[in-house]
């Protein structure tokens, strides 16, 4: 068991993997192990991992008998099969700033000391960058008009997720609370945040970017600038928007009762609040 388990998923990640691994091993806090789940890479990903393993024994490639889990399934499998005091989720194509772990862990310990025994989730802002790591926007939260201090209740989290997996640290209590993960969970990060919020746990944010959030053509989930064009796009694709909202509501309903009327109320309320200029 390690102090901190970094859960890294890869799949044909050779193009971006080296800068990410270099950023992990350049961290100011090094009490961690990196547990890697590879989802059937056909490029040089496994060779790169083997190269880094020779220098860094704390990099562990986990053997999974069932390939093809995709992102949510891979992270969930790692969480289920790794033992640690704390867990962080790591995408293969980002770059962590060198004090990301240290700052997040410090916030985590402060929360645990203030309220012992609670499930805790910590998240941070992200710096949005392009494929070559050139800055697009210094704050993902501002870019997406996300209000992290508001998005800590179950109701608001249902309609908008502020807890981006690659910024999160959770403690063991939060892990135990989150598993098993429902098939209705759209992604691991929002499911964990919802479970902790529903149980009265602690959700805290660091108002500082700790990660370079790389945007490229292969992103499964990326940054979207929120403005009039975004809302018009949703209106033009009403069937897809309806399907997305229904799936989001069903995920929350797998945790606790939540009506369509309540969902639409908080959706409307949050749309108004996020349209205001951040303080």
Phi, psi and omega per residue, in radians:
X1 nan 2.308 3.120
X2 -1.806 2.889 3.068
X3 -1.135 -0.881 -3.133
X4 -2.230 2.247 3.046
X5 -1.841 2.068 3.027
X6 -1.611 2.081 -3.086
X7 -1.732 1.909 -3.048
X8 -1.960 2.230 3.065
X9 -1.920 2.450 3.139
X10 -2.303 2.652 2.991
X11 -2.865 1.907 -3.070
X12 0.866 0.939 -2.967
X13 -1.759 0.139 -3.004
X14 -0.966 -0.554 -3.058
X15 -1.140 -0.602 -3.016
X16 -2.092 -0.081 -2.932
X17 -1.193 -0.715 -3.067
X18 -1.036 -0.850 3.114
X19 -1.043 -0.622 3.116
X20 -1.179 -0.831 3.121
X21 -1.071 -0.709 3.107
X22 -1.052 -0.680 -3.135
X23 -1.200 -0.547 3.096
X24 -1.204 -0.756 -3.102
X25 -1.397 -0.047 3.050
X26 -1.742 0.147 -3.099
X27 -1.151 2.541 3.106
X28 -1.260 -0.360 3.054
X29 -1.997 2.197 -2.985
X30 -2.096 0.287 3.106
X31 -1.456 1.221 -3.115
X32 -2.619 2.819 2.903
X33 -2.112 2.597 3.086
X34 -1.888 2.039 3.125
X35 -1.825 2.092 -3.011
X36 -1.895 2.296 2.975
X37 -1.978 2.010 3.077
X38 -1.707 2.270 -3.031
X39 -1.758 0.866 3.036
X40 1.473 0.729 -3.130
X41 -1.067 2.456 3.091
X42 -1.952 -0.069 3.132
X43 -1.704 -2.571 -3.083
X44 -1.632 0.303 -3.105
X45 -0.983 -0.842 -3.081
X46 -1.156 -0.591 3.079
X47 -1.170 -0.689 3.104
X48 -1.119 -0.758 3.120
X49 -1.091 -0.719 3.126
X50 -1.120 -0.680 3.113
X51 -1.067 -0.779 -3.128
X52 -1.271 -0.538 3.104
X53 -1.078 -0.595 -3.136
X54 -1.086 -0.575 -3.124
X55 -1.643 -0.437 -2.996
X56 -2.301 1.610 -3.130
X57 -1.125 -0.256 3.100
X58 -1.343 -0.043 3.018
X59 -1.590 2.051 -3.019
X60 -2.114 2.089 3.078
X61 -1.577 2.032 -3.047
X62 -1.528 2.399 -3.132
X63 -1.547 2.106 -3.138
X64 -2.073 2.100 -3.113
X65 -1.273 -0.166 -3.072
X66 -2.118 1.727 3.123
X67 -1.367 3.007 3.058
X68 1.367 0.573 -3.118
X69 -1.426 -0.326 -3.043
X70 1.134 -3.041 -2.945
X71 -1.109 -0.977 -3.097
X72 -1.051 -0.797 -3.114
X73 -1.128 -0.651 -3.141
X74 -1.180 -0.797 3.126
X75 -1.139 -0.695 3.131
X76 -1.120 -0.753 3.128
X77 -1.067 -0.758 3.104
X78 -1.083 -0.759 -3.137
X79 -1.096 -0.688 -3.140
X80 -1.204 -0.540 -2.973
X81 -1.902 0.251 3.135
X82 -2.175 2.422 3.119
X83 -2.000 2.192 3.126
X84 -2.819 3.021 3.045
X85 -1.413 -0.601 -3.099
X86 -2.443 2.687 -3.069
X87 -2.308 2.436 3.027
X88 -2.266 2.560 -3.122
X89 -1.856 2.383 -2.991
X90 -2.301 2.112 3.015
X91 -1.465 2.671 -3.022
X92 -1.343 -0.268 -2.949
X93 -1.959 0.117 3.102
X94 -1.704 -3.102 3.020
X95 -2.363 2.212 3.131
X96 -1.530 2.370 2.995
X97 -1.199 2.640 -2.869
X98 -1.171 -0.299 3.125
X99 -1.900 0.304 -3.113
X100 -1.020 -0.878 -3.101
X101 -1.159 -0.793 -3.095
X102 -1.033 -0.818 -3.112
X103 -1.193 -0.696 -3.124
X104 -1.200 -0.738 3.121
X105 -1.112 -0.693 3.118
X106 -1.056 -0.753 3.101
X107 -1.145 -0.721 3.112
X108 -1.025 -0.857 -3.101
X109 -1.130 -0.633 3.100
X110 -1.101 -0.724 3.119
X111 -1.159 -0.739 -3.136
X112 -1.158 -0.655 3.134
X113 -1.226 -0.577 3.131
X114 -1.270 -0.625 -3.120
X115 -2.414 1.385 -3.087
X116 -1.024 2.508 3.066
X117 1.507 -0.126 -3.103
X118 -1.425 2.605 2.933
X119 -1.263 2.332 -3.057
X120 -2.258 2.385 3.007
X121 -2.213 2.226 3.076
X122 -2.002 2.392 3.013
X123 -2.289 2.937 3.137
X124 -2.405 2.933 3.020
X125 -1.307 2.989 3.125
X126 -2.335 2.612 3.004
X127 -1.678 2.141 -3.100
X128 -1.450 2.180 -3.112
X129 -2.285 2.834 3.101
X130 -1.524 -2.982 -3.049
X131 -1.083 -0.524 3.140
X132 -1.657 0.224 3.106
X133 1.246 0.357 3.003
X134 -1.391 2.415 -3.039
X135 -1.170 2.264 2.986
X136 -1.688 -0.760 3.096
X137 -2.718 2.427 -3.097
X138 -1.256 -0.272 -3.091
X139 -2.415 2.018 3.036
X140 -1.065 -0.667 -3.134
X141 -1.097 -0.785 3.115
X142 -1.184 -0.706 -3.126
X143 -1.053 -0.686 -3.116
X144 -1.747 0.123 -3.118
X145 0.911 0.812 3.106
X146 -1.597 2.350 3.126
X147 -1.891 1.509 -3.014
X148 -1.082 -0.583 -3.121
X149 -1.266 -0.398 3.076
X150 -1.445 -0.564 -3.009
X151 -1.526 1.004 3.094
X152 -2.147 -0.217 3.075
X153 -1.556 2.713 3.141
X154 -1.019 -0.691 -3.063
X155 -1.127 -0.858 -3.132
X156 -1.252 -0.621 3.101
X157 -1.104 -0.532 3.108
X158 -1.054 -0.700 -3.053
X159 -1.593 -0.295 3.113
X160 -2.753 2.289 -3.110
X161 -1.715 2.161 3.059
X162 -1.739 -0.126 -3.005
X163 -1.729 1.450 3.124
X164 -1.253 2.200 -2.993
X165 -0.928 -0.716 -3.060
X166 -1.254 -0.080 3.062
X167 -1.856 -0.108 -2.927
X168 -1.517 2.587 2.826
X169 -2.228 2.350 3.077
X170 -2.186 2.674 3.068
X171 -1.652 3.089 -3.050
X172 -1.100 -0.607 3.127
X173 -1.102 -0.667 3.104
X174 -1.186 -0.661 3.083
X175 -1.066 -0.886 -3.105
X176 -1.064 -0.609 3.121
X177 -1.210 -0.544 -2.999
X178 -1.505 -0.329 -3.108
X179 -1.810 2.523 -0.030
X180 -1.277 2.687 -3.120
X181 -1.578 2.257 -3.105
X182 -1.135 2.616 3.024
X183 -1.113 -0.341 3.139
X184 -1.455 -0.115 3.072
X185 -1.163 2.181 -3.127
X186 -1.331 -0.718 3.043
X187 -2.551 2.749 -3.069
X188 -1.134 -0.639 -3.016
X189 -1.172 -0.847 -3.131
X190 -1.176 -0.648 3.113
X191 -1.040 -0.803 3.138
X192 -1.074 -0.806 -3.138
X193 -1.075 -0.743 3.130
X194 -1.121 -0.756 3.141
X195 -1.087 -0.750 -3.135
X196 -1.187 -0.720 3.113
X197 -1.103 -0.752 -3.116
X198 -1.129 -0.504 -3.110
X199 -1.601 0.074 -3.141
X200 1.349 0.431 3.110
X201 -1.375 -2.967 -3.058
X202 -1.869 2.217 3.019
X203 -2.143 2.024 -3.083
X204 -2.254 2.635 -3.075
X205 -2.136 2.518 2.981
X206 -1.783 2.051 -3.061
X207 -1.440 1.058 -3.098
X208 -2.772 2.412 3.094
X209 -1.279 2.288 3.102
X210 -2.100 0.163 -3.019
X211 -2.645 2.508 2.976
X212 -1.590 1.945 -3.021
X213 -1.627 1.664 -2.996
X214 -1.297 2.261 3.083
X215 -1.846 2.242 3.123
X216 -2.696 3.077 -3.016
X217 -1.180 -0.201 -3.080
X218 -1.844 0.109 3.109
X219 -1.056 2.252 2.991
X220 -1.262 -0.747 3.102
X221 -2.353 2.192 -3.090
X222 -2.270 -2.980 3.139
X223 -1.481 2.443 3.097
X224 -2.261 2.170 3.085
X225 -1.235 2.229 -3.086
X226 -1.642 2.078 3.110
X227 -2.833 -2.882 -3.102
X228 -1.043 -0.695 -3.116
X229 -1.076 -0.639 3.115
X230 -1.081 -0.801 -3.107
X231 -1.217 -0.625 3.063
X232 -1.120 -0.657 3.109
X233 -1.094 -0.707 3.103
X234 -1.112 -0.693 3.131
X235 -1.159 -0.640 -3.128
X236 -1.229 -0.349 -3.135
X237 -2.154 1.009 -3.063
X238 -1.019 -0.732 3.127
X239 -1.020 -0.755 3.134
X240 -1.197 -0.680 3.110
X241 -1.105 -0.751 3.119
X242 -1.096 -0.767 -3.140
X243 -1.084 -0.744 -3.140
X244 -1.112 -0.771 3.141
X245 -1.184 -0.641 3.114
X246 -1.132 -0.745 3.127
X247 -1.137 -0.663 3.108
X248 -1.102 -0.788 3.137
X249 -1.132 -0.711 -3.137
X250 -1.119 -0.588 3.082
X251 -1.100 -0.793 3.126
X252 -1.151 -0.651 3.128
X253 -1.149 -0.389 3.071
X254 -1.233 -0.211 3.137
X255 -1.846 -0.823 3.115
X256 -2.726 2.844 -3.098
X257 -1.074 2.364 -3.133
X258 -2.731 2.028 -3.042
X259 -1.494 2.824 3.059
X260 -1.084 -0.688 -3.138
X261 -1.063 -0.749 3.128
X262 -1.167 -0.708 3.133
X263 -1.066 -0.843 -3.117
X264 -1.154 -0.615 3.105
X265 -1.076 -0.863 -3.117
X266 -1.250 -0.528 3.063
X267 -1.092 -0.805 3.136
X268 -1.173 -0.767 -3.124
X269 -1.089 -0.743 -3.133
X270 -1.212 -0.622 3.106
X271 -1.053 -0.660 3.115
X272 -1.202 -0.822 -3.084
X273 -1.146 -0.649 -3.099
X274 -1.322 -0.325 3.128
X275 -1.325 -0.314 3.132
X276 -1.344 2.640 -3.133
X277 -1.160 2.293 3.135
X278 -1.127 2.480 3.127
X279 -1.343 nan nan
